[in-house]
């Protein structure tokens, strides 16, 4: 299964964790772009490309979490793992 990424720090998260293991507050912060449990309240010096890409995809797809995961997987395939890292 493909991952989705934090829109702030780029941390990868599997879809199941976001849907079923995040608290309601964590989900709200995650989807609003305020951060994930790894980066909320922490300074993020540089936003990774995958965080930027996830932000754009989330804006376009709204609540379609499976679609977001598929688009991010396609983007990783298209750009290659060297670019993505």
C-alpha positions as CSV (number, residue, x, y, z in Angstrom):
1,X,0.0,0.0,0.0
2,X,1.2,3.5,-0.9
3,X,2.0,6.2,1.7
4,X,0.7,9.7,2.0
5,X,3.0,12.4,3.3
6,X,2.8,15.2,5.9
7,X,2.3,18.5,4.1
8,X,4.7,20.2,6.4
9,X,7.7,17.9,7.0
10,X,7.2,15.2,4.3
11,X,7.1,12.3,6.8
12,X,5.5,9.2,5.2
13,X,2.4,7.7,6.8
14,X,0.4,4.7,5.7
15,X,-3.2,5.3,5.0
16,X,-4.4,3.0,7.7
17,X,-2.5,4.9,10.4
18,X,-3.9,8.2,9.4
19,X,-7.4,6.9,9.2
20,X,-7.5,4.7,12.3
21,X,-4.7,5.4,14.6
22,X,-4.5,9.2,14.6
23,X,-6.5,11.0,17.2
24,X,-9.2,13.4,15.9
25,X,-6.9,16.3,16.8
26,X,-3.9,14.7,14.9
27,X,-6.1,14.1,11.9
28,X,-7.3,17.8,11.9
29,X,-3.7,19.1,12.1
30,X,-2.5,16.6,9.5
31,X,-5.2,17.5,6.9
32,X,-5.0,21.2,7.6
33,X,-1.2,21.2,6.9
34,X,-0.2,22.1,10.5
35,X,1.9,19.0,10.8
36,X,1.9,15.4,11.8
37,X,2.8,13.8,15.2
38,X,6.5,14.0,14.1
39,X,6.6,17.7,13.4
40,X,3.7,19.5,15.1
41,X,5.1,22.2,17.3
42,X,8.6,21.7,15.9
43,X,10.5,24.0,13.5
44,X,10.7,22.8,10.0
45,X,13.6,24.6,8.3
46,X,13.0,23.4,4.8
47,X,9.9,21.9,3.4
48,X,10.8,18.8,1.3
49,X,9.5,18.4,-2.3
50,X,7.2,15.5,-1.3
51,X,5.5,17.8,1.3
52,X,4.9,20.4,-1.4
53,X,3.6,17.8,-3.8
54,X,1.3,16.3,-1.1
55,X,-0.1,19.7,-0.4
56,X,-1.0,20.3,-4.0
57,X,-2.5,16.8,-4.4
58,X,-4.5,17.2,-1.2
59,X,-5.9,20.6,-2.5
60,X,-7.0,18.9,-5.8
61,X,-8.4,15.6,-4.4
62,X,-9.9,16.9,-1.1
63,X,-11.0,13.9,1.0
64,X,-9.9,11.2,-1.4
65,X,-7.1,9.6,0.7
66,X,-6.7,6.6,-1.5
67,X,-6.5,8.8,-4.6
68,X,-3.8,10.9,-2.8
69,X,-1.8,7.8,-2.0
70,X,-2.1,6.6,-5.6
71,X,-1.0,10.0,-7.0
72,X,2.0,10.1,-4.7
73,X,3.0,6.6,-5.7
74,X,2.7,7.6,-9.4
75,X,4.7,10.8,-8.8
76,X,7.5,8.7,-7.1
77,X,7.5,6.3,-10.1
78,X,7.6,9.2,-12.6
79,X,10.4,11.1,-10.9
80,X,12.4,8.2,-9.7
81,X,13.7,7.3,-6.2
82,X,16.9,9.5,-6.6
83,X,14.9,12.6,-7.1
84,X,12.4,11.7,-4.4
85,X,14.8,11.2,-1.5
